[in-house]
Amino acid sequence: MADPFPASLDRGFQLLYNLEFSQAQEQFALYQRQLADDPMGPVAEAAGLLFSELNRLGVLKASFFDRDSSFQSPPMLKPDPILRDRLNSALQRAEVLAGPHLASDPNDRRALLP
């Protein structure tokens, strides 16, 4: 059985976990070049974009103090419309790539993800 997570995909998710978003995107781009027909490539790219935006907006910041004023009046968040378009594009590419996989195997785990 083939490795379910090739090195570039696995490394990309490790980098995401460590909040190293641009390096993670490089790994996801490498994965997409290596396995251009796998919908997991654009899904991973979309995940990286989403988490980088959540980090930029401060959503991933944990605060454990009950007197922290940021909980009382959080700042208004302004999502990046260009990043939103990139995220939507990656998800659309994943859906397009998933179609043929699901046509040949309706239980294809990677194709079911998008």
C-alpha positions as CSV (number, residue, x, y, z in Angstrom):
1,M,0.0,0.0,0.0
2,A,1.3,3.5,-0.9
3,D,2.3,5.9,1.8
4,P,-1.0,7.8,2.6
5,F,1.0,11.0,3.3
6,P,3.9,11.6,1.0
7,A,6.8,13.5,2.5
8,S,5.9,16.9,1.1
9,L,2.3,16.7,2.3
10,D,3.3,15.5,5.7
11,R,6.0,18.1,6.0
12,G,3.5,20.8,5.0
13,F,1.1,19.9,7.7
14,Q,3.9,19.8,10.3
15,L,4.8,23.4,9.2
16,L,1.2,24.5,9.5
17,Y,1.2,23.1,13.0
18,N,4.3,25.2,13.8
19,L,2.6,28.3,12.2
20,E,5.1,28.4,9.3
21,F,2.6,29.2,6.7
22,S,4.6,30.2,3.7
23,Q,6.9,27.2,4.1
24,A,3.9,25.0,4.4
25,Q,2.5,26.4,1.1
26,E,5.8,25.6,-0.6
27,Q,5.4,22.0,0.5
28,F,1.8,21.9,-0.7
29,A,2.8,23.3,-4.1
30,L,5.5,20.7,-4.4
31,Y,3.0,18.0,-3.6
32,Q,0.7,19.4,-6.3
33,R,3.5,19.3,-8.8
34,Q,4.3,15.7,-7.9
35,L,0.7,14.4,-7.8
36,A,-1.2,16.9,-10.0
37,D,-4.4,14.7,-10.2
38,D,-4.7,14.2,-6.4
39,P,-7.4,16.4,-4.8
40,M,-5.5,16.4,-1.5
41,G,-3.1,18.9,-3.0
42,P,-5.5,21.8,-3.4
43,V,-7.3,20.8,-0.1
44,A,-4.0,21.1,1.7
45,E,-3.3,24.4,0.0
46,A,-6.8,25.6,1.1
47,A,-6.2,24.5,4.7
48,G,-2.9,26.4,4.8
49,L,-4.6,29.5,3.4
50,L,-7.4,29.3,6.0
51,F,-5.1,28.8,8.9
52,S,-2.7,31.6,7.8
53,E,-5.7,33.9,7.6
54,L,-7.0,32.8,11.0
55,N,-3.5,33.5,12.4
56,R,-3.3,36.9,10.8
57,L,-6.7,37.8,12.3
58,G,-5.5,36.7,15.7
59,V,-8.1,33.9,16.0
60,L,-5.4,31.3,16.8
61,K,-4.1,33.3,19.7
62,A,-5.0,31.7,23.0
63,S,-5.6,33.8,26.0
64,F,-6.2,32.2,29.4
65,F,-6.8,35.3,31.5
66,D,-10.4,35.9,32.6
67,R,-9.7,39.6,32.9
68,D,-8.3,40.0,29.4
69,S,-10.0,43.0,27.8
70,S,-9.9,41.5,24.3
71,F,-12.7,39.2,25.3
72,Q,-15.0,42.1,26.3
73,S,-14.7,44.1,23.1
74,P,-12.9,42.1,20.4
75,P,-11.6,44.1,17.4
76,M,-13.5,44.0,14.2
77,L,-11.9,41.4,11.9
78,K,-11.3,42.3,8.3
79,P,-10.7,39.1,6.2
80,D,-8.4,39.5,3.1
81,P,-10.6,39.3,0.0
82,I,-7.7,38.2,-2.2
83,L,-6.9,35.3,0.2
84,R,-10.6,34.4,0.2
85,D,-10.5,34.1,-3.6
86,R,-7.4,32.0,-3.5
87,L,-9.0,29.7,-0.9
88,N,-12.2,29.3,-3.1
89,S,-10.0,28.6,-6.1
90,A,-8.1,25.9,-4.3
91,L,-11.4,24.3,-3.1
92,Q,-12.9,24.4,-6.7
93,R,-9.7,22.7,-8.1
94,A,-10.1,20.0,-5.4
95,E,-13.7,19.4,-6.4
96,V,-12.8,19.2,-10.1
97,L,-10.0,16.7,-9.3
98,A,-12.2,14.7,-7.0
99,G,-14.8,14.0,-9.7
100,P,-13.0,11.4,-11.8
101,H,-11.7,9.7,-8.7
102,L,-15.2,9.4,-7.2
103,A,-16.6,8.2,-10.6
104,S,-14.2,5.3,-10.6
105,D,-14.3,4.7,-6.8
106,P,-17.2,6.3,-4.8
107,N,-15.3,5.4,-1.6
108,D,-12.0,7.1,-2.5
109,R,-11.0,8.7,0.8
110,R,-8.9,11.5,-0.7
111,A,-11.6,12.4,-3.2
112,L,-14.3,12.4,-0.5
113,L,-12.4,15.1,1.4
114,P,-13.2,18.1,-0.8
